[in-house]
Amino acid sequence: MNNLILRVLVLLILTINNSIGASNIMILKLKDGDVKIELFSDVAPNHVERIKKLADNGDYNNVVFHRVIDGFMAQTGDVKFGNSSNANFDLNKAGMGGSDLPNLKQEFNNLPHDRGTLSMARSQDPNSANSQFFICFKAAPFLDRQYTVFGKVIEGMEFVDKIKRGDENKNGSVENPDKIISFKSL
């Protein structure tokens, strides 16, 4: 009897741990394939909450990668001006907008900006992150503790690598950019 109770408890604990872990996994659908992302709610809880809210509301669907610099990063997430299926879409303004939600206070942490890192974009004000984020193509240690790292690609980085690059002479601005097809919790 005790053995049966012990087995049930272990199964229950494993089930709870798996469901908690799954709640921090997102799927970013790109033109070339699905990208699996782990979110770090332990070090950036408010940023993770924001990303999940906007993603699960469908706000990131059809948002373009407006700034993509080869060997550095791909930036997206302007839900105001960067949504290619929205009446407000303006590629010249993409990167200047955000959501209707208030800006976030920084949650700088000790996680490095390695290849595949997701981090929040912001203006000069450290407390100005809103909806925009970027994915690092390679390590960018000069960004460490200057921008809030909130996640990391755990599968499908080869699809991120295929995002259309921008013009290096125009700060990575992209003509006819790739976009997020969908972004949602697993």
Backbone as numpy.savetxt, mean C-alpha at the origin, in Angstrom:
# Nx Ny Nz CAx CAy CAz Cx Cy Cz
-10.26 -37.89 27.96 -11.08 -36.69 27.96 -10.22 -35.43 27.96
-9.20 -35.43 28.84 -8.29 -34.27 28.90 -7.56 -34.08 27.57
-7.22 -35.18 26.93 -6.53 -35.13 25.65 -7.43 -34.48 24.59
-8.69 -34.82 24.61 -9.65 -34.25 23.67 -9.82 -32.75 23.90
-9.92 -32.34 25.13 -10.05 -30.91 25.46 -8.80 -30.16 25.01
-7.64 -30.74 25.26 -6.38 -30.12 24.85 -6.33 -29.94 23.33
-6.73 -30.96 22.58 -6.74 -30.88 21.11 -7.70 -29.79 20.62
-8.87 -29.71 21.23 -9.85 -28.68 20.84 -9.28 -27.29 21.11
-8.63 -27.11 22.26 -8.04 -25.81 22.61 -6.94 -25.43 21.62
-6.07 -26.36 21.28 -5.00 -26.10 20.32 -5.59 -25.72 18.96
-6.59 -26.45 18.52 -7.25 -26.15 17.25 -7.89 -24.77 17.27
-8.52 -24.42 18.37 -9.14 -23.11 18.52 -8.10 -21.99 18.47
-6.99 -22.17 19.16 -5.92 -21.17 19.16 -5.33 -21.00 17.76
-5.09 -22.10 17.08 -4.56 -22.03 15.72 -5.54 -21.33 14.78
-6.81 -21.61 14.91 -7.83 -20.97 14.08 -7.87 -19.46 14.33
-7.81 -19.06 15.58 -7.83 -17.64 15.92 -6.58 -16.95 15.38
-5.41 -17.55 15.56 -4.16 -16.97 15.05 -4.19 -16.82 13.54
-4.70 -17.82 12.83 -4.78 -17.74 11.37 -5.74 -16.65 10.92
-6.85 -16.50 11.60 -7.81 -15.47 11.18 -7.28 -14.07 11.48
-6.54 -13.91 12.58 -5.92 -12.61 12.87 -4.87 -12.30 11.82
-4.05 -13.27 11.48 -3.02 -13.07 10.45 -3.61 -12.75 9.10
-4.68 -13.44 8.73 -5.32 -13.21 7.43 -5.92 -11.82 7.34
-6.31 -11.24 8.47 -6.91 -9.91 8.42 -5.90 -8.84 8.04
-4.62 -9.15 8.10 -3.58 -8.20 7.72 -2.94 -8.55 6.38
-3.64 -9.32 5.57 -3.18 -9.66 4.24 -4.11 -9.01 3.22
-3.52 -8.33 2.24 -4.29 -7.65 1.19 -3.84 -8.19 -0.16
-4.74 -8.11 -1.14 -4.42 -8.48 -2.51 -4.55 -7.24 -3.38
-3.45 -6.89 -4.03 -3.38 -5.77 -4.97 -3.37 -6.38 -6.36
-4.46 -6.20 -7.09 -4.57 -6.77 -8.44 -4.04 -5.76 -9.44
-2.99 -6.17 -10.18 -2.39 -5.36 -11.22 -2.61 -6.02 -12.58
-2.31 -5.33 -13.65 -2.56 -5.86 -15.00 -1.82 -7.18 -15.25
-0.67 -7.37 -14.62 0.12 -8.57 -14.87 -0.07 -9.68 -13.84
-0.79 -9.39 -12.74 -1.01 -10.43 -11.74 -1.30 -9.87 -10.37
-1.57 -10.77 -9.45 -1.94 -10.40 -8.08 -0.70 -10.29 -7.19
-0.71 -9.26 -6.35 0.36 -9.00 -5.41 -0.20 -9.18 -4.00
0.43 -10.07 -3.23 -0.01 -10.32 -1.86 0.83 -9.44 -0.93
0.12 -8.70 -0.06 0.78 -7.73 0.81 0.43 -8.03 2.27
1.45 -8.01 3.11 1.23 -8.13 4.55 1.28 -6.72 5.14
0.28 -6.39 5.95 0.22 -5.09 6.61 0.75 -5.22 8.04
1.40 -4.17 8.53 2.04 -4.19 9.84 1.26 -3.33 10.84
0.14 -3.85 11.31 -0.70 -3.09 12.24 -0.03 -2.91 13.60
0.98 -3.71 13.90 1.66 -3.57 15.19 2.53 -2.32 15.26
3.05 -1.83 14.12 3.92 -0.64 14.14 3.29 0.59 13.50
2.23 0.39 12.73 1.56 1.52 12.06 0.04 1.29 12.06
-0.57 1.17 13.23 -1.99 0.80 13.30 -2.94 1.77 12.60
-2.69 3.05 12.70 -3.59 4.03 12.07 -3.45 4.04 10.55
-2.23 3.86 10.07 -2.01 3.81 8.63 -2.62 2.54 8.04
-2.45 1.43 8.72 -3.04 0.17 8.26 -4.56 0.28 8.25
-5.12 0.83 9.30 -6.57 1.00 9.36 -7.07 1.85 8.17
-6.34 2.93 7.85 -6.73 3.79 6.73 -6.66 3.05 5.40
-5.55 2.37 5.16 -5.38 1.62 3.91 -6.49 0.60 3.75
-6.76 -0.16 4.81 -7.80 -1.19 4.74 -9.17 -0.57 4.49
-9.47 0.53 5.14 -10.77 1.19 4.97 -10.95 1.65 3.53
-9.96 2.36 2.99 -10.06 2.85 1.61 -10.10 1.69 0.62
-9.27 0.68 0.85 -9.23 -0.46 -0.06 -10.55 -1.22 -0.04
-11.04 -1.52 1.14 -12.27 -2.31 1.25 -13.51 -1.53 0.78
-13.42 -0.19 0.77 -14.49 0.63 0.19 -14.39 0.71 -1.33
-13.32 0.17 -1.90 -13.12 0.22 -3.35 -12.53 1.53 -3.83
-12.07 2.37 -2.91 -11.54 3.69 -3.30 -10.25 3.62 -4.11
-9.48 2.55 -3.97 -8.23 2.43 -4.73 -8.43 1.80 -6.11
-9.58 1.21 -6.36 -9.82 0.58 -7.66 -9.73 1.62 -8.76
-8.95 1.33 -9.79 -8.73 2.19 -10.97 -7.87 3.42 -10.68
-7.18 3.46 -9.55 -6.27 4.57 -9.26 -4.92 4.28 -9.93
-4.39 5.29 -10.62 -3.17 5.14 -11.41 -1.90 5.22 -10.56
-0.84 4.63 -11.10 0.50 4.81 -10.56 1.06 6.05 -11.26
0.86 7.20 -10.63 1.15 8.48 -11.28 2.63 8.86 -11.27
3.41 8.28 -10.37 4.84 8.60 -10.26 5.60 7.30 -10.07
6.40 6.94 -11.07 7.13 5.67 -11.03 8.56 5.93 -11.49
9.48 5.75 -10.58 10.89 6.02 -10.87 11.66 4.70 -10.84
12.24 4.36 -12.00 12.99 3.11 -12.14 14.10 3.04 -11.09
14.22 1.90 -10.44 15.24 1.70 -9.42 14.91 2.35 -8.09
13.71 2.91 -7.96 13.34 3.57 -6.71 11.97 3.08 -6.23
10.88 3.61 -6.81 9.56 3.24 -6.29 8.45 3.56 -7.29
7.26 2.99 -6.99 6.03 3.26 -7.75 5.03 3.86 -6.77
4.55 5.07 -7.08 3.62 5.78 -6.19 2.22 5.79 -6.77
1.23 5.61 -5.90 -0.17 5.56 -6.28 -1.01 6.03 -5.09
-2.31 5.91 -5.20 -3.18 6.14 -4.06 -3.89 7.47 -4.00
-3.73 8.31 -5.03 -4.46 9.58 -5.04 -5.90 9.28 -5.45
-6.75 9.06 -4.47 -8.14 8.66 -4.73 -8.99 9.83 -5.23
-8.49 11.06 -5.09 -9.25 12.22 -5.55 -9.01 12.50 -7.04
-7.75 12.68 -7.43 -7.43 13.04 -8.81 -6.88 11.88 -9.63
-6.51 10.77 -8.98 -5.85 9.67 -9.68 -6.73 8.50 -10.07
-8.04 8.59 -9.79 -8.95 7.50 -10.13 -9.40 7.66 -11.57
-8.92 6.80 -12.45 -9.16 6.93 -13.88 -10.62 6.70 -14.26
-11.44 6.21 -13.36 -12.86 6.00 -13.67 -13.75 7.04 -12.98
-13.14 8.09 -12.44 -13.86 9.11 -11.69 -13.92 10.41 -12.49
-14.97 11.20 -12.30 -15.12 12.48 -13.00 -14.02 13.46 -12.61
-13.41 13.32 -11.42 -12.34 14.22 -10.98 -10.97 13.82 -11.51
-10.89 12.74 -12.30 -9.58 12.26 -12.78 -8.87 13.36 -13.56
-7.65 13.65 -13.15 -6.81 14.63 -13.83 -5.37 14.20 -13.63
-4.78 13.62 -14.66 -3.43 13.09 -14.56 -2.43 14.18 -14.18
-2.69 15.42 -14.58 -1.80 16.53 -14.21 -1.88 16.87 -12.73
-2.97 16.52 -12.08 -3.12 16.79 -10.64 -2.88 15.54 -9.80
-2.80 14.38 -10.43 -2.59 13.14 -9.68 -1.31 13.28 -8.85
-1.44 12.97 -7.58 -0.34 13.14 -6.64 -0.56 14.33 -5.73
-1.56 15.13 -6.03 -1.85 16.31 -5.20 -3.08 16.11 -4.30
-3.76 15.00 -4.50 -5.00 14.77 -3.74 -4.89 13.64 -2.75
-5.99 13.43 -2.07 -6.08 12.36 -1.09 -7.53 11.96 -0.94
-7.88 11.45 0.20 -9.26 11.08 0.48 -9.94 12.24 1.22
-11.21 12.05 1.53 -11.95 13.04 2.33 -11.68 12.88 3.82
-10.91 11.88 4.18 -10.59 11.63 5.59 -9.45 12.55 6.03
-9.35 12.82 7.33 -8.27 13.71 7.81 -6.89 13.07 7.62
-5.88 13.92 7.52 -4.51 13.42 7.41 -4.13 12.64 8.66
-3.15 11.78 8.50 -2.68 10.92 9.59 -1.43 11.49 10.25
-1.31 11.29 11.55 -0.07 11.61 12.24 0.94 10.52 11.91
2.17 10.91 11.76 3.23 9.94 11.40 3.31 8.82 12.43
3.67 7.65 11.93 3.95 6.48 12.77 5.29 5.91 12.32
6.31 6.76 12.30 7.63 6.31 11.88 8.05 5.15 12.77
8.71 4.18 12.18 9.12 2.98 12.91 10.49 2.54 12.43
10.98 1.46 12.97 12.34 1.01 12.64 12.39 0.03 11.47
11.25 -0.20 10.79 11.29 -1.11 9.65 11.97 -0.41 8.47
12.88 -1.11 7.81 13.63 -0.49 6.71 12.81 -0.43 5.42
13.15 0.52 4.59 12.56 0.63 3.25 13.33 -0.31 2.32
13.04 -1.59 2.43 13.65 -2.62 1.59 12.84 -2.79 0.31
13.34 -3.61 -0.59 12.59 -3.97 -1.79 11.24 -4.56 -1.38
10.17 -4.05 -1.96 8.83 -4.55 -1.67 8.13 -3.85 -0.52
8.80 -2.92 0.15 8.19 -2.19 1.26 7.10 -1.26 0.74
5.98 -1.18 1.49 4.93 -0.19 1.24 5.05 0.87 2.31
5.03 2.12 1.88 5.19 3.23 2.79 4.27 4.36 2.35
3.86 5.18 3.29 2.93 6.28 2.99 3.67 7.46 2.38
3.08 8.01 1.32 3.58 9.26 0.74 3.02 10.40 1.56
3.72 11.52 1.55 3.28 12.70 2.30 3.96 13.93 1.72
3.53 15.11 2.20 4.19 16.35 1.82 5.37 16.58 2.77
5.88 17.79 2.82 6.97 18.10 3.76 6.55 17.93 5.22
5.26 18.06 5.48 4.74 17.90 6.83 4.69 16.41 7.16
5.41 15.96 8.19 5.41 14.53 8.54 4.03 13.99 8.89
3.10 14.87 9.24 1.74 14.45 9.62 0.73 14.71 8.51
1.14 14.54 7.26 0.26 14.84 6.13 -0.10 13.63 5.28
0.25 12.42 5.70 -0.12 11.22 4.94 -1.64 11.09 4.96
-2.20 10.64 3.83 -3.66 10.51 3.75 -4.04 9.22 3.05
-3.85 9.14 1.74 -4.24 7.94 1.00 -3.13 7.44 0.08
-2.18 8.29 -0.26 -1.15 7.90 -1.22 -0.06 7.06 -0.56
0.44 6.11 -1.32 1.51 5.25 -0.84 2.42 4.87 -1.98
3.56 4.29 -1.64 4.50 3.84 -2.67 5.04 2.47 -2.30
5.52 1.78 -3.34 6.14 0.46 -3.19 7.57 0.60 -3.69
8.53 0.21 -2.87 9.94 0.32 -3.23 10.36 -0.80 -4.19
11.03 -0.41 -5.29 11.61 -1.39 -6.21 12.90 -1.98 -5.64
13.62 -1.18 -4.87 14.84 -1.66 -4.21 14.99 -0.90 -2.90
15.96 -1.28 -2.10 16.16 -0.64 -0.80 16.38 0.86 -0.95
15.77 1.62 -0.04 15.90 3.08 -0.02 16.12 3.52 1.43
17.30 3.21 2.00 17.54 3.47 3.42 17.45 4.95 3.80
17.62 5.85 2.84 17.52 7.28 3.14 16.10 7.69 3.54
15.10 6.80 3.31 13.72 7.06 3.71 13.39 6.53 5.11
14.27 5.70 5.65 14.01 5.07 6.94 13.76 6.12 8.02
12.72 5.89 8.80 12.30 6.75 9.90 11.94 8.16 9.44
11.71 8.34 8.13 11.26 9.61 7.57 9.84 9.47 6.99
9.47 8.24 6.67 8.16 7.91 6.12 7.64 6.68 6.86
6.33 6.54 6.94 5.74 5.44 7.70 5.64 4.17 6.85
6.43 3.18 7.22 6.34 1.85 6.61 5.13 1.16 7.23
4.23 0.64 6.35 3.03 -0.01 6.89 2.80 -1.40 6.31
3.63 -1.85 5.36 3.43 -3.17 4.79 4.58 -3.60 3.91
4.44 -4.83 3.38 5.49 -5.39 2.52 4.87 -6.41 1.58
5.36 -6.41 0.35 4.96 -7.42 -0.63 5.54 -8.75 -0.18
4.68 -9.77 -0.08 5.17 -11.11 0.30 5.06 -12.10 -0.86
4.28 -11.76 -1.89 4.21 -12.55 -3.12 3.84 -11.63 -4.27
4.44 -11.87 -5.43 4.04 -11.14 -6.63 4.85 -9.89 -6.92
6.03 -9.76 -6.33 6.85 -8.57 -6.60 7.22 -8.47 -8.08
7.24 -9.60 -8.76 7.54 -9.58 -10.20 6.49 -8.79 -10.97
5.26 -8.72 -10.45 4.21 -7.95 -11.10 4.35 -6.46 -10.81
4.84 -6.13 -9.62 5.15 -4.73 -9.30 6.27 -4.24 -10.21
7.26 -5.10 -10.45 8.39 -4.74 -11.32 7.96 -4.40 -12.74
6.77 -4.85 -13.15 6.29 -4.60 -14.52 5.46 -3.32 -14.65
5.27 -2.58 -13.54 4.52 -1.32 -13.61 5.26 -0.36 -14.53
4.51 0.31 -15.40 5.09 1.23 -16.38 5.85 2.36 -15.68
7.08 2.58 -16.13 7.95 3.61 -15.55 7.62 4.99 -16.11
7.93 6.00 -15.31 7.72 7.38 -15.71 8.99 8.00 -16.29
8.85 9.24 -16.66 9.94 10.01 -17.24 10.85 10.53 -16.12
12.11 10.10 -16.13 13.04 10.52 -15.08 13.25 12.03 -15.09
13.11 12.66 -16.25 13.29 14.11 -16.35 12.08 14.88 -15.84
11.00 14.17 -15.55 9.77 14.79 -15.03 9.38 14.19 -13.69
10.39 13.89 -12.86 10.18 13.35 -11.52 9.33 12.08 -11.51
9.45 11.28 -12.55 8.76 10.00 -12.61 7.32 10.06 -13.09
6.87 11.22 -13.58 5.49 11.33 -14.09 5.29 10.34 -15.24
4.14 9.69 -15.23 3.87 8.62 -16.19 2.75 9.04 -17.14
3.02 8.92 -18.44 1.96 9.11 -19.42 1.26 7.78 -19.65
-0.06 7.79 -19.73 -0.84 6.56 -19.90 -0.42 5.51 -18.87
-0.55 5.84 -17.58 -0.02 4.99 -16.51 -0.83 3.71 -16.28
-0.14 2.74 -15.69 -0.81 1.54 -15.19 -1.65 1.94 -13.99
-2.59 1.07 -13.63 -3.46 1.39 -12.50 -3.72 0.16 -11.64
-4.23 0.44 -10.46 -4.67 -0.63 -9.57 -6.00 -1.13 -10.12
-6.10 -2.41 -10.41 -7.38 -2.96 -10.85 -8.30 -3.11 -9.63
-7.77 -3.68 -8.56 -8.50 -3.75 -7.30 -7.51 -3.93 -6.16
-7.97 -3.58 -4.98 -7.16 -3.69 -3.77 -8.13 -4.03 -2.65
-7.93 -5.19 -2.02 -8.90 -5.61 -0.99 -8.27 -6.56 0.00
-8.92 -6.69 1.14 -8.48 -7.64 2.16 -8.71 -9.05 1.66
-7.86 -9.93 2.10 -7.96 -11.34 1.72 -9.15 -11.98 2.39
